[in-house]
Amino acid sequence: MLETVILDAATLGEDISFAPLEAVARLTVHKLTDREQIPERIRRAQVVITNKLRLDGQVLAAAKDLKLICVTATGFDNIDLGYCRSRGIAVCNVRGYSTDSVAQVTVGMVLELTMGLAERHRYVRSGAYTASGVANQLAPVFHELAGKTWGILGAGNIGSRVAAVAEAFGCRVLTHRRSGGCPLERLLAESDILTIHTPLNDSTRGLIGREEIARMKPGVILVNVARGAVTDEAALADALREGRLGGLGVDVYSQEPFPEDHPLYAVREHPNILLTPHMAWAAAEARQRCIDEIGENISAFLEGGQRNRVDL
């Protein structure tokens, strides 16, 4: 069995089983790891498992025996792939484990931003509904999704699942992907709802900025469940303040957790915003599926296979 270290188990939750990993590896588990602790903790490791930590050449240099890095996520933008290539260190991610979870949260965000159910619940809970003497309360106005145009930026597994749900609601669906689909300019111009599902890389960093927001319909509902840096977060905050966005839902940020000087911190109490703490991927079933797949990745590596291997 390979000496295996989990660096940030707390990001995976305490309700999941590491038994699939213990079956194939000698496992050491750290709940959280500061950057300065990484070199010592991976010094003797042959396999390193991480979720969010940045593993670059500076910290990886200490791990002389390292053979495999397993990322407990679909994205692997926190791993220095160039350094891994130079050292012959394999990298594996997990694909498709969170499709249903992220799609579900995406749709939930759109519904909440469209209908304001939480605010309506607070109206009833406060006693205001009872005191009003009116059988219903219709403000703020909400609209049906049927007939609206739902744009999907990034039509991989998650984007495709969201598209299927959008179609079930009666939406007209437009998709933009690197390999084709609707041109980005048309997607921006025609979407009443725009949800972002594209990976973060050199071509998508800052993809949605001030110019792109200016091309969107006034009042568009915008939801980002991909990576924070796909958007210009300051531009999002400004567009919300200026009333260009009808609603903004964000689950991912360029800094996590975001600090008090982050652009979205200043608008966190805006009535048309819904911010969640990078949890869209994290349904209980998805997190256990993730661990199960990491175990399968390690087994495949031991057997010389290529399962979920990142192309370096």
C-alpha positions in Angstrom: 0.0 0.0 0.0 1.1 3.5 -0.8 1.7 6.1 2.0 -1.2 8.5 1.5 -1.9 11.8 3.1 -5.2 13.8 3.0 -4.4 17.4 3.7 -7.8 19.1 4.1 -10.3 16.4 5.1 -12.5 19.1 6.9 -13.5 20.4 3.4 -15.1 17.0 2.7 -17.3 16.8 5.8 -17.4 14.4 8.8 -20.3 12.3 7.6 -18.5 10.4 4.9 -16.5 7.2 5.1 -12.8 6.9 4.2 -13.0 3.1 4.1 -12.6 3.0 0.3 -9.2 4.8 0.7 -8.1 2.8 3.7 -8.7 -0.4 1.6 -6.0 0.7 -0.9 -3.6 3.0 1.1 -1.9 3.6 4.4 -3.8 6.7 5.2 -2.9 9.7 7.3 -5.7 12.3 7.7 -5.3 16.0 8.5 -8.5 18.0 8.9 -6.8 21.3 7.7 -3.3 22.2 6.6 -1.7 25.6 6.4 0.5 26.3 3.4 3.6 26.3 5.6 2.7 22.8 7.0 2.4 21.2 3.6 6.1 20.4 2.9 6.5 18.4 6.2 3.2 16.6 5.9 3.8 15.4 2.4 7.6 14.7 2.8 7.2 10.9 3.0 3.9 10.7 1.0 3.6 8.7 -2.2 0.0 9.9 -2.7 -1.4 13.3 -1.7 -5.1 13.9 -1.6 -6.4 17.5 -1.5 -9.5 19.5 -2.2 -8.6 23.2 -2.1 -4.9 23.6 -1.3 -2.6 25.1 -3.8 0.1 22.6 -4.6 2.9 24.3 -6.6 6.6 23.5 -7.1 7.6 25.3 -4.0 5.7 23.0 -1.7 5.9 19.8 -3.8 9.7 19.9 -3.9 9.8 18.5 -0.4 7.9 15.3 -1.5 10.7 13.2 -2.9 8.7 10.0 -3.1 5.5 11.6 -4.4 3.9 9.5 -7.3 0.3 10.7 -7.4 -1.8 13.7 -6.5 -5.6 13.1 -6.2 -7.8 16.1 -6.3 -11.2 15.6 -4.7 -12.8 17.8 -7.3 -13.5 18.1 -11.0 -11.3 21.2 -11.4 -7.6 20.9 -10.9 -6.5 24.6 -11.3 -4.9 24.5 -7.9 -2.3 22.0 -9.0 1.0 23.0 -10.8 0.7 20.7 -13.7 3.9 21.9 -15.3 5.9 21.0 -12.2 4.2 17.6 -11.9 5.1 16.9 -15.6 8.7 17.7 -14.9 8.8 15.4 -11.9 6.7 12.5 -13.4 4.0 13.0 -10.8 0.6 11.8 -12.0 -2.5 13.8 -11.3 -6.1 12.5 -11.0 -9.3 14.4 -10.6 -12.9 13.1 -10.2 -15.3 13.6 -13.0 -19.1 13.6 -12.9 -19.4 12.9 -9.2 -21.1 16.2 -8.4 -23.2 16.6 -11.6 -26.6 16.1 -9.9 -25.6 18.1 -6.8 -24.4 21.2 -8.7 -27.3 21.1 -11.2 -29.7 20.9 -8.3 -28.2 24.0 -6.5 -28.0 25.9 -9.8 -31.7 25.4 -10.4 -32.4 26.2 -6.7 -30.6 29.5 -7.0 -32.5 30.4 -10.2 -35.8 29.6 -8.5 -35.0 31.6 -5.4 -33.7 34.6 -7.3 -36.8 34.5 -9.6 -39.4 34.0 -6.9 -38.0 35.2 -3.6 -39.5 32.3 -1.6 -37.3 33.0 1.5 -38.5 36.6 1.7 -42.1 35.4 1.4 -41.5 32.9 4.2 -40.1 35.6 6.4 -43.2 37.7 5.7 -45.4 34.9 7.0 -43.1 33.9 9.9 -42.9 37.5 11.2 -46.6 37.6 11.7 -47.0 40.3 9.0 -49.2 38.1 6.9 -51.6 37.4 9.7 -51.7 41.0 10.7 -52.4 42.2 7.1 -55.9 40.8 6.9 -55.2 40.1 3.2 -55.5 36.6 1.8 -52.3 36.9 -0.3 -49.2 39.0 -0.7 -48.1 39.5 -4.3 -45.1 41.8 -4.0 -42.5 41.6 -5.2 -43.8 40.4 -8.6 -42.4 37.1 -9.9 -42.6 35.6 -13.4 -42.9 32.1 -14.9 -39.8 30.5 -16.3 -41.7 29.0 -19.2 -40.9 30.9 -22.4 -37.8 32.5 -21.0 -34.4 32.0 -22.6 -31.9 30.2 -20.3 -28.3 30.5 -21.4 -25.8 28.0 -20.4 -22.1 28.9 -20.5 -20.2 25.6 -20.5 -22.3 22.6 -21.6 -20.4 19.7 -20.1 -22.0 17.2 -17.7 -23.3 19.8 -15.3 -24.4 22.3 -18.0 -26.2 19.6 -19.9 -28.1 18.5 -16.8 -29.1 22.0 -16.1 -30.2 22.4 -19.7 -32.5 19.4 -19.4 -34.2 20.9 -16.3 -34.5 24.2 -18.0 -36.3 22.6 -20.9 -38.6 20.8 -18.5 -39.6 24.2 -17.2 -40.5 25.3 -20.7 -37.4 27.5 -21.3 -35.8 28.0 -24.6 -32.2 26.9 -24.0 -29.0 28.3 -25.6 -25.6 26.7 -24.9 -22.1 28.0 -25.5 -19.1 25.7 -25.3 -15.5 25.8 -26.4 -16.2 23.2 -29.1 -19.3 25.0 -30.6 -22.8 25.8 -29.8 -24.3 29.3 -29.7 -21.7 32.2 -30.1 -21.0 33.9 -26.8 -22.2 37.3 -28.1 -25.6 35.8 -28.9 -25.8 33.9 -25.6 -25.2 37.2 -23.7 -27.6 39.2 -25.7 -30.6 36.8 -25.6 -30.5 35.1 -22.2 -33.0 36.0 -19.5 -31.2 33.6 -17.2 -27.5 32.8 -17.6 -25.7 30.1 -15.6 -22.0 29.5 -15.7 -20.5 26.0 -15.7 -17.2 26.3 -17.5 -13.9 25.2 -16.0 -11.2 27.8 -15.1 -8.3 27.9 -17.4 -6.3 30.6 -19.3 -9.0 31.0 -21.9 -11.9 31.4 -19.4 -10.3 33.5 -16.7 -12.2 36.8 -16.6 -14.5 35.6 -19.3 -17.5 37.5 -17.9 -16.4 41.1 -17.3 -17.8 44.6 -17.8 -18.0 44.4 -21.5 -19.9 41.1 -21.4 -22.2 42.3 -18.7 -23.0 45.4 -20.8 -24.1 43.1 -23.6 -26.6 41.2 -21.4 -30.3 42.0 -21.2 -31.2 44.4 -18.4 -32.6 42.4 -15.5 -30.8 39.1 -16.4 -30.5 36.5 -13.7 -26.8 35.5 -13.5 -25.6 32.4 -11.6 -22.0 31.3 -11.2 -21.3 27.8 -9.9 -18.1 27.2 -11.8 -15.1 29.1 -10.5 -15.0 32.7 -9.1 -12.2 33.8 -11.4 -14.3 33.0 -14.5 -15.9 36.4 -13.8 -14.8 39.9 -12.9 -16.3 39.9 -9.4 -15.9 43.7 -9.0 -17.9 44.1 -12.3 -20.6 41.8 -10.9 -20.9 43.9 -7.8 -21.1 47.1 -9.7 -23.8 45.7 -12.1 -25.9 44.6 -9.2 -25.7 48.1 -7.5 -26.5 49.7 -10.8 -29.6 47.5 -11.3 -28.3 45.9 -14.5 -28.7 42.4 -13.0 -32.1 41.3 -11.9 -30.4 38.7 -9.6 -27.0 37.4 -8.9 -26.3 33.9 -7.5 -22.7 32.9 -6.7 -21.3 29.8 -5.0 -17.6 30.2 -6.0 -15.1 33.0 -5.4 -11.6 33.9 -6.5 -10.7 33.8 -2.7 -12.4 31.3 -0.5 -13.6 32.3 2.0 -13.7 35.8 0.6 -12.3 38.6 2.8 -14.0 41.8 3.9 -12.3 43.7 1.0 -13.7 41.3 -1.6 -16.1 43.1 -4.0 -19.0 40.8 -3.2 -18.7 41.3 0.6 -19.9 44.9 0.1 -23.1 43.8 -1.6 -23.8 40.6 0.4 -27.0 42.1 1.9 -28.4 43.4 -1.5 -31.9 42.2 -1.9 -31.2 40.6 -5.3 -28.2 38.6 -4.4 -27.8 35.0 -3.2 -24.3 34.0 -2.0 -23.5 30.4 -0.8 -20.2 29.1 0.6 -18.9 26.9 -2.2 -21.3 24.1 -1.4 -23.1 23.3 -4.7 -20.9 20.2 -5.2 -21.4 18.9 -1.7 -24.5 16.8 -1.4 -23.9 13.9 0.9 -24.2 11.4 -1.9 -21.8 13.4 -4.1 -19.1 13.7 -1.4 -19.2 9.9 -0.7 -19.1 9.2 -4.4 -16.0 11.5 -4.6 -14.2 9.5 -2.0 -15.2 6.2 -3.7 -13.8 7.4 -7.0 -10.5 8.6 -5.4 -10.1 5.0 -4.0 -10.7 3.7 -7.5 -8.2 6.2 -8.9 -5.5 5.0 -6.5 -6.3 1.3 -7.3 -6.1 2.1 -11.1 -2.7 3.8 -10.6 -1.3 0.8 -8.7 -2.4 -1.4 -11.5 -0.9 0.9 -14.2 -4.3 2.2 -15.4 -5.3 5.7 -16.5 -8.6 6.2 -14.7 -9.4 9.9 -14.3 -5.8 10.7 -15.1 -5.2 14.4 -16.0 -3.4 14.8 -19.3 -0.1 16.5 -18.4 
